[in-house]
Each structure stands twice: as C-alpha cells, then as structure tokens.
Amino acid sequence: MTRFLACIALALTLAGCAVTAPRTADTAAVTFIVVRHAEKVDASRDPDLSPAGHARAQALAASLGERELAAAYATEFKRTSQTLAPSAEARGMAITPYPAGQPATEFAARLRARHPRGAVLIAGHSNTVPDIVAALCACTTAPIPDHEYDRLSIIRIGADGRARLDVTRYGAASPAP
C-alpha cells in the first residue's frame, strides 16, 4: 500500500511539471535532455560504470537516435562522462565538463544563455539532476532515489520562453530497492 501511495504521489508531482507549451517538438527553440549517470561499479568516490552502466549508456545513445546535439555536459566524475560517451562519440563531439557542486540555478542560467537553440545532453547525479531539471523548467521535480538510473527528463523551451517537462524512461528498468 505504501509503494502504491508513493507511486501516486510521484505521478501527481510529475504531472504538475508540465507547463502550457504546445506538445510538438517543432516549437521548441531549445531542448535539454537530462539524465543521472548510469550504474556504477562500486560506491567509491569516482568509480567507473559497471557493465549494466555501460549497457545503459549505449541505451541512451540508442534512445537519442539520429537527434543532433548542440552540446553535451557531464560533471568532473568519470561515471557521468562515461554515461554520455557513446552519444557524444556517435556525433563526433566533445563532452564539456561542469562542476558537480555548481548551484543548479547558475548552471541552468549558463546553459540557457549558451544554448538558445538545439538539443543539449546533460548528465548529473541523483542529488543534482532534480535541481537542474527544476531550474531549467521552472517547475517542481521529484527526487531521484539511489536505485533509479532510467529517468530521462526532457525540457523543451519554446521561442516564447515557456517550458514543458516530459519525463520518460530509457534502457533497462531500474532495479527495485
């Protein structure tokens, strides 16, 4: 019963994130795609991705398909850049590092200023992604539990500055806690 109520609360929280922009991607001036890093090999400070994490990084690249990216950003930790590596390599682009400790509002403002158009891929951490997403869409977002790796947050900002958040899943389902 508790799990059911938690799912209902999460669904209501995510439903409240949609802002009234048209539902077609064609109206988006810029799209920010934000993910948490994929599964890591251990709990050390700067671990590599596990085999499941590498598979998830490949699944991210596959989920993006042929979508052009204007930029890719990852924190200074290996697991975030490894998560974006297949997507960036497929497009022949470098991954731009950003400090994990940078306040989300500052990072979001920098992203919006640097990227008025196109699609931007961002990898962060369970304790930073919700704040980055919230700062980009000016909405409330649900926290990311430690066991969750499959959330894909897509923020579309129209030419009028209005934002819309869509939250989907990619790759294998995250394991239950």
N, CA, C and O of each residue as an XYZ file, in Angstrom:
708
protein
N       0.831     -1.186      0.000
C       0.000      0.000      0.000
C       0.877      1.252      0.000
O       0.582      2.215     -0.708
N       1.969      1.243      0.801
C       2.870      2.387      0.857
C       3.506      2.641     -0.499
O       3.632      3.790     -0.923
N       3.903      1.585     -1.173
C       4.511      1.728     -2.508
C       3.495      2.327     -3.493
O       3.847      3.169     -4.319
N       2.231      1.887     -3.397
C       1.184      2.429     -4.260
C       1.008      3.920     -4.014
O       0.922      4.694     -4.967
N       0.953      4.338     -2.746
C       0.792      5.756     -2.433
C       1.995      6.570     -2.896
O       1.841      7.704     -3.350
N       3.183      6.002     -2.784
C       4.382      6.703     -3.260
C       4.318      6.884     -4.770
O       4.697      7.938     -5.280
N       3.845      5.869     -5.496
C       3.712      5.981     -6.959
C       2.694      7.050     -7.329
O       2.911      7.817     -8.266
N       1.582      7.106     -6.598
C       0.559      8.124     -6.861
C       1.146      9.511     -6.608
O       0.945     10.421     -7.413
N       1.874      9.687     -5.494
C       2.479     10.986     -5.180
C       3.476     11.395     -6.254
O       3.511     12.561     -6.649
N       4.286     10.456     -6.731
C       5.253     10.753     -7.789
C       4.539     11.149     -9.072
O       4.942     12.106     -9.732
N       3.491     10.432     -9.432
C       2.750     10.753    -10.653
C       2.130     12.140    -10.572
O       2.151     12.891    -11.547
N       1.577     12.484     -9.407
C       0.990     13.812     -9.247
C       2.053     14.902     -9.315
O       1.828     15.960     -9.902
N       3.208     14.642     -8.713
C       4.299     15.616     -8.767
C       4.749     15.834    -10.196
O       4.914     16.975    -10.626
N       4.952     14.753    -10.940
C       5.411     14.875    -12.324
C       4.345     15.495    -13.216
O       4.675     16.232    -14.145
N       3.082     15.213    -12.956
C       2.018     15.805    -13.761
C       1.991     17.315    -13.589
O       1.652     18.042    -14.523
N       2.342     17.786    -12.415
C       2.369     19.224    -12.164
C       3.515     19.934    -12.831
O       3.571     21.163    -12.809
N       4.436     19.195    -13.426
C       5.601     19.802    -14.062
C       5.318     20.312    -15.458
O       6.072     21.138    -15.973
N       4.276     19.853    -16.070
C       4.012     20.278    -17.447
C       3.565     21.724    -17.451
O       2.644     22.105    -16.727
N       4.223     22.526    -18.269
C       3.875     23.921    -18.436
C       3.170     24.040    -19.778
O       3.383     23.202    -20.654
N       2.359     25.027    -19.958
C       1.456     25.076    -21.102
C       2.117     25.494    -22.410
O       1.746     26.522    -22.977
N       3.053     24.750    -22.887
C       3.614     24.969    -24.222
C       2.981     23.949    -25.154
O       2.530     22.901    -24.692
N       2.935     24.220    -26.436
C       2.383     23.236    -27.365
C       3.135     21.920    -27.272
O       4.314     21.910    -26.919
N       2.483     20.816    -27.579
C       3.062     19.491    -27.399
C       3.965     19.065    -28.533
O       4.525     17.972    -28.455
N       4.146     19.834    -29.562
C       5.005     19.411    -30.658
C       6.429     19.867    -30.430
O       6.666     20.995    -29.998
N       7.372     18.997    -30.718
C       8.786     19.319    -30.538
C       9.217     20.422    -31.492
O      10.208     21.106    -31.233
N       8.489     20.608    -32.595
C       8.859     21.617    -33.584
C       8.861     23.026    -33.010
O       9.568     23.895    -33.520
N       8.086     23.270    -31.961
C       8.011     24.611    -31.391
C       9.135     24.884    -30.394
O       9.295     26.018    -29.943
N       9.900     23.878    -30.052
C      10.970     24.060    -29.077
C      12.150     24.779    -29.714
O      12.678     24.345    -30.738
N      12.552     25.872    -29.102
C      13.760     26.564    -29.545
C      14.975     25.789    -29.049
O      15.976     25.653    -29.753
N      14.866     25.286    -27.824
C      15.952     24.508    -27.242
C      15.353     23.353    -26.443
O      14.289     23.478    -25.836
N      16.051     22.247    -26.460
C      15.648     21.072    -25.694
C      16.823     20.633    -24.841
O      17.928     20.430    -25.344
N      16.576     20.489    -23.544
C      17.588     19.982    -22.626
C      17.188     18.566    -22.225
O      16.069     18.332    -21.769
N      18.112     17.628    -22.398
C      17.886     16.225    -22.064
C      18.796     15.919    -20.882
O      20.020     15.968    -21.003
N      18.194     15.603    -19.742
C      18.964     15.468    -18.505
C      18.794     14.062    -17.935
O      17.678     13.569    -17.777
N      19.928     13.429    -17.631
C      19.931     12.086    -17.050
C      20.872     12.037    -15.854
O      21.804     12.831    -15.727
N      20.595     11.090    -15.001
C      21.557     10.743    -13.961
C      22.576      9.812    -14.612
O      22.256      9.120    -15.578
N      23.802      9.793    -14.086
C      24.792      8.834    -14.594
C      24.246      7.421    -14.485
O      23.359      7.145    -13.678
N      24.776      6.545    -15.293
C      24.355      5.145    -15.281
C      24.970      4.412    -14.075
O      25.732      4.993    -13.303
N      24.624      3.137    -13.935
C      25.053      2.331    -12.801
C      26.576      2.305    -12.691
O      27.291      2.172    -13.684
N      27.044      2.434    -11.461
C      28.493      2.462    -11.212
C      28.962      1.127    -10.654
O      28.180      0.349    -10.108
N      30.258      0.885    -10.804
C      30.832     -0.398    -10.421
C      30.900     -0.572     -8.903
O      30.802     -1.694     -8.405
N      31.067      0.523     -8.168
C      31.124      0.441     -6.704
C      30.770      1.795     -6.112
O      30.410      2.720     -6.839
N      30.873      1.912     -4.796
C      30.489      3.137     -4.098
C      31.673      4.048     -3.800
O      31.566      4.935     -2.953
N      32.790      3.849     -4.474
C      33.947      4.726     -4.237
C      33.651      6.133     -4.748
O      32.614      6.360     -5.371
N      34.546      7.068     -4.493
C      34.313      8.476     -4.843
C      34.174      8.707     -6.352
O      33.315      9.482     -6.772
N      34.988      8.060     -7.161
C      34.957      8.307     -8.603
C      35.035      6.987     -9.377
O      36.011      6.734    -10.084
N      34.002      6.148     -9.239
C      34.054      4.837     -9.901
C      33.726      4.908    -11.385
O      33.128      5.867    -11.874
N      34.138      3.865    -12.073
C      33.742      3.667    -13.459
C      32.310      3.128    -13.480
O      31.746      2.780    -12.442
N      31.739      3.069    -14.674
C      30.445      2.424    -14.821
C      30.608      0.912    -14.738
O      31.646      0.363    -15.109
N      29.584      0.262    -14.255
C      29.527     -1.197    -14.222
C      29.133     -1.683    -15.621
O      28.795     -0.866    -16.478
N      29.170     -3.000    -15.869
C      28.668     -3.495    -17.158
C      27.223     -3.048    -17.429
O      26.891     -2.699    -18.562
N      26.370     -3.056    -16.407
C      24.990     -2.575    -16.581
C      24.986     -1.088    -16.923
O      24.157     -0.630    -17.710
N      25.904     -0.343    -16.336
C      26.010      1.083    -16.626
C      26.453      1.348    -18.053
O      25.935      2.252    -18.709
N      27.411      0.565    -18.539
C      27.844      0.715    -19.936
C      26.701      0.361    -20.891
O      26.526      1.007    -21.924
N      25.927     -0.664    -20.539
C      24.766     -1.023    -21.361
C      23.745      0.117    -21.360
O      23.139      0.409    -22.391
N      23.556      0.758    -20.207
C      22.619      1.877    -20.129
C      23.134      3.056    -20.958
O      22.343      3.726    -21.621
N      24.433      3.319    -20.934
C      24.997      4.410    -21.741
C      24.739      4.158    -23.226
O      24.433      5.087    -23.973
N      24.863      2.901    -23.649
C      24.549      2.547    -25.031
C      23.052      2.728    -25.310
O      22.665      3.170    -26.391
N      22.227      2.385    -24.336
C      20.774      2.547    -24.488
C      20.409      4.028    -24.606
O      19.490      4.382    -25.345
N      21.116      4.884    -23.889
C      20.881      6.326    -24.008
C      21.186      6.781    -25.427
O      20.395      7.499    -26.038
N      22.324      6.368    -25.946
C      22.689      6.740    -27.319
C      21.630      6.239    -28.300
O      21.251      6.958    -29.224
N      21.155      5.019    -28.106
C      20.125      4.468    -28.991
C      18.820      5.245    -28.857
O      18.134      5.475    -29.852
N      18.471      5.650    -27.641
C      17.209      6.375    -27.447
C      17.246      7.755    -28.096
O      16.204      8.301    -28.459
N      18.436      8.316    -28.242
C      18.563      9.617    -28.905
C      18.493      9.494    -30.416
O      18.239     10.476    -31.113
N      18.716      8.293    -30.919
C      18.639      8.056    -32.356
C      19.571      8.979    -33.126
O      20.743      9.129    -32.782
N      19.039      9.590    -34.161
C      19.812     10.482    -35.027
C      19.721     11.939    -34.588
O      20.186     12.823    -35.307
N      19.134     12.209    -33.428
C      18.953     13.579    -32.966
C      20.291     14.317    -32.923
O      21.269     13.820    -32.364
N      20.321     15.495    -33.514
C      21.515     16.334    -33.441
C      21.627     16.909    -32.042
O      20.623     17.240    -31.411
N      22.855     17.027    -31.565
C      23.106     17.659    -30.275
C      23.989     18.878    -30.483
O      24.967     18.833    -31.228
N      23.633     19.963    -29.817
C      24.452     21.169    -29.858
C      25.612     21.044    -28.885
O      26.682     21.609    -29.115
N      25.405     20.300    -27.786
C      26.436     20.156    -26.760
C      26.084     18.996    -25.840
O      24.941     18.539    -25.788
N      27.101     18.532    -25.115
C      26.931     17.509    -24.084
C      27.728     17.950    -22.865
O      28.884     18.353    -22.990
N      27.122     17.877    -21.699
C      27.751     18.298    -20.452
C      27.729     17.164    -19.436
O      26.721     16.474    -19.281
N      28.853     16.978    -18.744
C      28.947     15.980    -17.680
C      29.792     16.563    -16.555
O      30.652     17.411    -16.792
N      29.548     16.111    -15.345
C      30.363     16.580    -14.213
C      31.782     16.048    -14.348
O      32.099     15.309    -15.280
N      32.611     16.430    -13.420
C      34.016     16.035    -13.455
C      34.245     14.570    -13.071
O      35.384     14.103    -13.072
N      33.192     13.857    -12.748
C      33.318     12.460    -12.346
C      33.217     11.526    -13.556
O      32.453     11.777    -14.489
N      34.001     10.446    -13.521
C      34.070      9.515    -14.659
C      32.703      8.964    -15.047
O      32.404      8.830    -16.233
N      31.882      8.647    -14.070
C      30.614      7.973    -14.371
C      29.677      8.830    -15.223
O      28.900      8.292    -16.011
N      29.741     10.160    -15.073
C      28.857     10.996    -15.900
C      29.373     11.091    -17.330
O      28.591     11.002    -18.276
N      30.669     11.269    -17.497
C      31.200     11.346    -18.871
C      31.104      9.991    -19.560
O      30.868      9.939    -20.767
N      31.279      8.895    -18.828
C      31.130      7.567    -19.428
C      29.680      7.311    -19.856
O      29.434      6.595    -20.827
N      28.730      7.893    -19.136
C      27.319      7.741    -19.491
C      27.021      8.434    -20.818
O      26.230      7.932    -21.617
N      27.645      9.574    -21.053
C      27.400     10.326    -22.287
C      28.317      9.933    -23.441
O      28.055     10.292    -24.589
N      29.386      9.199    -23.146
C      30.401      8.896    -24.162
C      29.831      8.289    -25.443
O      30.157      8.793    -26.518
N      29.005      7.247    -25.406
C      28.511      6.694    -26.672
C      27.708      7.713    -27.490
O      27.810      7.738    -28.717
N      26.924      8.540    -26.826
C      26.131      9.560    -27.529
C      27.033     10.607    -28.157
O      26.818     11.005    -29.302
N      28.037     11.056    -27.423
C      28.957     12.073    -27.932
C      29.844     11.507    -29.039
O      30.054     12.159    -30.062
N      30.359     10.306    -28.838
C      31.223      9.684    -29.847
C      30.484      9.461    -31.161
O      31.066      9.633    -32.231
N      29.215      9.081    -31.096
C      28.429      8.855    -32.311
C      28.266     10.133    -33.118
O      28.017     10.094    -34.323
N      28.409     11.266    -32.439
C      28.243     12.559    -33.100
C      29.567     13.291    -33.301
O      29.589     14.413    -33.807
N      30.668     12.657    -32.904
C      31.989     13.269    -33.045
C      32.145     14.542    -32.237
O      32.806     15.483    -32.675
N      31.539     14.577    -31.059
C      31.612     15.790    -30.253
C      32.271     15.538    -28.909
O      32.266     14.419    -28.394
N      32.835     16.595    -28.355
C      33.450     16.528    -27.032
C      32.377     16.720    -25.966
O      31.320     17.298    -26.216
N      32.678     16.221    -24.782
C      31.815     16.423    -23.619
C      32.419     17.557    -22.804
O      33.598     17.517    -22.453
N      31.615     18.560    -22.505
C      32.066     19.704    -21.726
C      31.869     19.412    -20.251
O      30.755     19.105    -19.826
N      32.950     19.505    -19.448
C      32.782     19.265    -18.010
C      32.171     20.480    -17.303
O      32.384     21.625    -17.701
N      31.415     20.201    -16.258
C      30.915     21.258    -15.373
C      31.050     20.751    -13.942
O      30.989     19.545    -13.706
N      31.232     21.660    -12.984
C      31.420     21.215    -11.594
C      30.122     20.698    -10.975
O      29.093     21.373    -11.013
N      30.181     19.514    -10.415
C      29.004     18.905     -9.795
C      28.447     19.782     -8.678
O      27.242     19.775     -8.426
N      29.307     20.528     -8.014
C      28.878     21.363     -6.899
C      28.329     22.720     -7.294
O      27.911     23.486     -6.426
N      28.320     23.038     -8.584
C      27.802     24.334     -9.023
C      26.304     24.404     -8.729
O      25.578     23.452     -9.013
N      25.834     25.515     -8.166
C      24.394     25.628     -7.915
C      23.594     25.434     -9.205
O      23.954     25.961    -10.258
N      22.518     24.681     -9.105
C      21.705     24.339    -10.271
C      21.178     25.584    -10.980
O      21.119     25.612    -12.210
N      20.799     26.603    -10.233
C      20.263     27.809    -10.872
C      21.325     28.503    -11.717
O      21.021     29.013    -12.795
N      22.566     28.527    -11.238
C      23.661     29.128    -12.016
C      23.948     28.305    -13.270
O      24.119     28.856    -14.358
N      23.999     26.987    -13.110
C      24.278     26.113    -14.245
C      23.166     26.225    -15.289
O      23.444     26.322    -16.484
N      21.914     26.212    -14.842
C      20.787     26.322    -15.772
C      20.817     27.665    -16.512
O      20.560     27.714    -17.715
N      21.123     28.731    -15.814
C      21.205     30.050    -16.464
C      22.312     30.053    -17.512
O      22.142     30.600    -18.601
N      23.442     29.444    -17.181
C      24.554     29.355    -18.138
C      24.148     28.543    -19.371
O      24.443     28.931    -20.501
N      23.473     27.421    -19.143
C      23.024     26.593    -20.263
C      22.051     27.347    -21.163
O      22.178     27.318    -22.387
N      21.088     28.015    -20.554
C      20.086     28.743    -21.342
C      20.726     29.886    -22.125
O      20.319     30.175    -23.250
N      21.723     30.531    -21.534
C      22.408     31.635    -22.230
C      23.264     31.124    -23.385
O      23.295     31.734    -24.454
N      23.952     30.019    -23.177
C      24.841     29.467    -24.213
C      24.120     28.738    -25.323
O      24.629     28.635    -26.439
N      22.932     28.230    -25.023
C      22.231     27.378    -25.979
C      20.789     27.844    -26.175
O      19.868     27.267    -25.599
N      20.592     28.874    -26.977
C      19.218     29.335    -27.238
C      18.470     28.430    -28.209
O      17.250     28.531    -28.341
N      19.207     27.534    -28.899
C      18.600     26.631    -29.878
C      19.281     25.264    -29.814
O      20.383     25.117    -29.285
N      18.599     24.286    -30.363
C      19.188     22.966    -30.474
C      18.839     22.065    -29.308
O      17.932     22.354    -28.527
N      19.572     20.972    -29.202
C      19.371     19.997    -28.126
C      20.674     19.848    -27.354
O      21.751     19.765    -27.944
N      20.568     19.815    -26.049
C      21.726     19.728    -25.167
C      21.530     18.545    -24.233
O      20.485     18.419    -23.595
N      22.534     17.676    -24.151
C      22.503     16.489    -23.304
C      23.321     16.752    -22.048
O      24.447     17.243    -22.130
N      22.762     16.429    -20.888
C      23.401     16.722    -19.607
C      23.332     15.483    -18.719
O      22.278     14.860    -18.599
N      24.461     15.127    -18.095
C      24.479     14.042    -17.110
C      24.892     14.610    -15.763
O      25.835     15.396    -15.664
N      24.181     14.205    -14.742
C      24.475     14.636    -13.379
C      24.331     13.467    -12.425
O      24.580     12.316    -12.785
N      23.930     13.774    -11.219
C      23.877     12.795    -10.134
C      22.489     12.812     -9.497
O      21.704     13.732     -9.728
N      22.195     11.796     -8.700
C      20.863     11.711     -8.088
C      20.550     12.932     -7.235
O      19.388     13.312     -7.097
N      21.582     13.548     -6.662
C      21.356     14.718     -5.810
C      21.472     16.040     -6.562
O      21.305     17.095     -5.951
N      21.753     16.022     -7.874
C      21.845     17.266     -8.639
C      20.844     17.340     -9.786
O      20.371     18.429    -10.114
N      20.514     16.217    -10.400
C      19.630     16.223    -11.569
C      18.265     16.849    -11.264
O      17.816     17.688    -12.045
N      17.578     16.487    -10.171
C      16.268     17.112     -9.936
C      16.338     18.640     -9.858
O      15.451     19.322    -10.372
N      17.373     19.179     -9.227
C      17.504     20.634     -9.121
C      17.831     21.277    -10.467
O      17.347     22.368    -10.767
N      18.652     20.606    -11.280
C      18.964     21.129    -12.616
C      17.696     21.150    -13.466
O      17.407     22.145    -14.131
N      16.948     20.062    -13.443
C      15.706     19.991    -14.209
C      14.741     21.076    -13.737
O      14.155     21.786    -14.555
N      14.576     21.206    -12.432
C      13.661     22.219    -11.884
C      14.089     23.629    -12.286
O      13.242     24.468    -12.592
N      15.383     23.892    -12.288
C      15.873     25.220    -12.669
C      15.662     25.485    -14.154
O      15.395     26.621    -14.545
N      15.778     24.456    -14.982
C      15.581     24.637    -16.423
C      14.116     24.827    -16.792
O      13.800     25.604    -17.693
N      13.223     24.129    -16.108
C      11.809     24.206    -16.482
C      10.994     25.113    -15.571
O       9.818     25.356    -15.841
N      11.590     25.614    -14.503
C      10.862     26.430    -13.530
C       9.637     25.673    -13.014
O       8.528     26.205    -12.958
N       9.876     24.414    -12.641
C       8.805     23.570    -12.130
C       9.346     22.737    -10.967
O      10.537     22.779    -10.658
N       8.474     22.000    -10.346
C       8.855     21.102     -9.260
C       9.158     19.734     -9.844
O       8.455     19.269    -10.741
N      10.201     19.089     -9.342
C      10.551     17.749     -9.815
C      10.676     16.798     -8.628
O      10.918     17.216     -7.495
N      10.507     15.543     -8.912
C      10.614     14.511     -7.882
C      12.083     14.171     -7.642
O      12.890     14.222     -8.570
N      12.436     13.825     -6.400
C      13.811     13.385     -6.133
C      14.107     12.082     -6.877
O      13.196     11.360     -7.283
N      15.386     11.801     -7.043
C      15.815     10.541     -7.659
C      16.328      9.631     -6.551
O      17.322      9.950     -5.899
N      15.659      8.498     -6.331
C      16.157      7.562     -5.326
C      17.484      6.957     -5.773
O      17.797      6.926     -6.963
N      18.241      6.487     -4.822
C      19.582      5.970     -5.111
C      19.573      4.822     -6.110
O      20.546      4.652     -6.845
N      18.509      4.031     -6.161
C      18.468      2.860     -7.048
C      17.990      3.198     -8.468
O      17.993      2.324     -9.335
N      17.581      4.450     -8.720
C      16.983      4.811    -10.013
C      18.019      5.366    -10.989
O      18.721      6.332    -10.691
N      18.096      4.737    -12.157
C      19.045      5.161    -13.192
C      18.382      5.386    -14.547
O      19.049      5.838    -15.478
N      17.114      5.089    -14.685
C      16.484      5.092    -16.003
C      15.623      6.314    -16.317
O      14.923      6.324    -17.329
N      15.661      7.336    -15.475
C      14.848      8.531    -15.728
C      15.503      9.412    -16.790
O      16.700      9.691    -16.737
N      14.697      9.837    -17.744
C      15.130     10.723    -18.818
C      14.207     11.938    -18.775
O      13.020     11.834    -19.086
N      14.755     13.083    -18.391
C      13.974     14.316    -18.300
C      14.252     15.171    -19.529
O      15.402     15.477    -19.842
N      13.194     15.547    -20.214
C      13.318     16.354    -21.427
C      12.585     17.663    -21.194
O      11.370     17.682    -20.996
N      13.341     18.764    -21.220
C      12.778     20.094    -21.032
C      12.811     20.795    -22.375
O      13.883     21.027    -22.934
N      11.643     21.130    -22.892
C      11.540     21.856    -24.159
C      11.161     23.288    -23.837
O      10.161     23.542    -23.164
N      11.961     24.218    -24.319
C      11.686     25.635    -24.090
C      11.400     26.270    -25.447
O      12.250     26.269    -26.338
N      10.210     26.804    -25.587
C       9.787     27.405    -26.839
C      10.435     28.760    -27.055
O      11.068     29.316    -26.158
N      10.267     29.275    -28.249
C      10.804     30.589    -28.592
C      10.216     31.668    -27.680
O      10.830     32.715    -27.480
N       9.025     31.412    -27.128
C       8.392     32.370    -26.219
C       8.911     32.243    -24.788
O       8.469     32.979    -23.906
N       9.849     31.313    -24.544
C      10.426     31.134    -23.212
C       9.649     30.197    -22.319
O      10.069     29.940    -21.191
N       8.536     29.681    -22.784
C       7.741     28.777    -21.969
C       8.315     27.377    -22.037
O       8.712     26.903    -23.102
N       8.352     26.723    -20.888
C       8.978     25.403    -20.790
C       7.950     24.315    -20.543
O       6.891     24.540    -19.956
N       8.303     23.123    -21.017
C       7.494     21.931    -20.771
C       8.431     20.791    -20.435
O       9.437     20.580    -21.113
N       8.103     20.064    -19.399
C       8.905     18.923    -18.962
C       8.184     17.631    -19.288
O       7.006     17.465    -18.970
N       8.905     16.710    -19.930
C       8.426     15.344    -20.146
C       9.431     14.422    -19.469
O      10.639     14.553    -19.666
N       8.929     13.501    -18.681
C       9.793     12.527    -18.024
C       9.444     11.157    -18.571
O       8.292     10.726    -18.523
N      10.465     10.475    -19.097
C      10.296      9.137    -19.643
C      11.352      8.232    -19.032
O      12.068      8.633    -18.115
N      11.445      7.033    -19.531
C      12.440      6.045    -19.085
C      13.219      5.566    -20.289
O      12.728      5.621    -21.417
N      14.425      5.099    -20.055
C      15.225      4.540    -21.154
C      16.042      3.383    -20.606
O      16.318      3.303    -19.409
N      16.420      2.493    -21.506
C      17.221      1.333    -21.119
C      16.429      0.385    -20.248
O      15.203      0.461    -20.169
N      17.148     -0.505    -19.597
C      16.533     -1.476    -18.691
C      15.913     -0.743    -17.506
O      16.420      0.286    -17.060
N      14.821     -1.285    -17.011
C      14.180     -0.696    -15.836
C      15.149     -0.713    -14.653
O      15.899     -1.672    -14.467
N      15.124      0.343    -13.868
C      15.967      0.382    -12.666
C      15.544     -0.730    -11.727
O      14.360     -1.052    -11.633
N      16.512     -1.323    -11.027
C      16.158     -2.406    -10.104
C      15.358     -1.856     -8.918
O      15.533     -0.704     -8.521
N      14.502     -2.674     -8.375
C      13.738     -2.278     -7.171
C      14.705     -2.132     -6.016
O      15.735     -2.805     -5.977
N      14.384     -1.262     -5.076
C      15.284     -1.052     -3.920
C      15.406     -2.278     -3.038
O      16.122     -2.250     -2.037
